[in-house]
Amino acid sequence: MEWAYNVYEDRCPTRMVLDRLADKWAVLILDRLRGAPVRFNHIRRDIKGISQKVLSQTLKRLERDGLISRAVFPTVPVTVEYALTPLGRTLTDTVSALAHWAECNMDAVLAAQEAYDAAVERR
């Protein structure tokens, strides 16, 4: 099958999408939104270590890319919820597999890093 885009070409716009999806915060946000819509502060509490600024920037980028939607409710204070769009939902299995692959394989990665570092020191 031939595609209209080629990710191996240096000027292909797909590189921008891959760059976005390779970001750890984007992966965690997309995985967190896998279920029901979630409020901004709830996302911030759930994803330890993300700053308010980085969360806001990442949400805006994902919204611009059409992967998430933003709903504002006229409450005091204003309530904002984020949810996956139909396009974003096409990524749920992939994003979840990537995020949870890291959890399942972290011990093996750490062992490989230790072995590599030990071999480099012996050189």
N, C-alpha and C positions, 0 to 999 in steps of 0.2 A: 504494500500500500504506500502511495506517495502522499506526503503531507505538504501543506502550503508553506510550512516553516521548517527550518532545519536548525536544531539547537546547537549543532556543532559549528555553525557559521558565526563568526565574531560579531557581526552586526544584526543578528537575528533578535527580534524583540522578545522572543521566548526567554532569553537570558535574564531579562528584568523579572519575569515571573519566577524563574528558578531562584534568582537571588532573593526574592521576597520569601519564597517558601523554604529556603535554606536557613532562614533566620530562626534562632531558637525561640524567640518570643512569639513569632508568628505561628510556629508549630504548636506551642503551648496554648496560645489563645484559640486557635482553630480547634484544637482537641477539647478545650474547656467548653466551647460553644456547641459541642456535638449534640447535646440534649436540647433543653429548652432555652429560650432567650435568657441572658444574664445581664445584670446591672454592672455598670462600670466598677463601682467599689467592691462588688462581689468578686469580679475578675481579679482585681488588684489584691484582694485578701487571699484568693486561692493560689495565685502564681507568686510564690515567695521570691523576693529579690527584684521584682520589676518596679521601676519607679513610675510615678504618676505620669511624668513627661514621656517616657518611653512607651508606656501603655497607650497613652493618647496618640502618639505618633504612629504606632504600629496599627492601632485600630483604624485611623484615618487612611493609611495605605491600603489596608485590607478592604476597607469600604470602597476606596477609589478603584481597586481592582475588581470589584463586584463580588467579592467572596463573603462579605458580611453586610448586614443592614443595620442601621441605627434608627431606633424609634425613641422619640422624645414625648414625654407625658407631662402635661401642664399641672404639676403638683408643686407644693412648696416644701422643700426645694425641688427643682425640676428633676424628674426621674428619667434616666436614659438607659435603654436596654439595647443589647447587641445580640444578633442572631445570625446564623449561617443563612446565606441565600441558597437558592437551588444550585447555583454554580459552586458555591462553597461546600455544599453537601456532597458534591462529587469527589471531594478530597478527604472526607471523613475517615474512610478505611485506611487510606495511604498515610495520612497524618498520624492517626492513632497507632498504626503499625510502626512507624518511625519513632514516635515518642516512647512507646512501650518496649520497642526493641532495645533502646538504650537502657531501660530499667532491667530487662532480663539478661542483658549481656555485659553489664558494667564490670562484673568481676573478671570476665575474660579479657576485656579491654585493658583493665588495670594491670592484669598479669602480663599481657603482651607489652605494655609500656615499660614495666619493670624489666622484663627480659631484654627488650631493645636497649634500654638505658644501660643495663649491665654489660651488654655486648659492645656498645659504643665506648664505654669506659675501658674495656680490655684492649681496644684497638691501639 
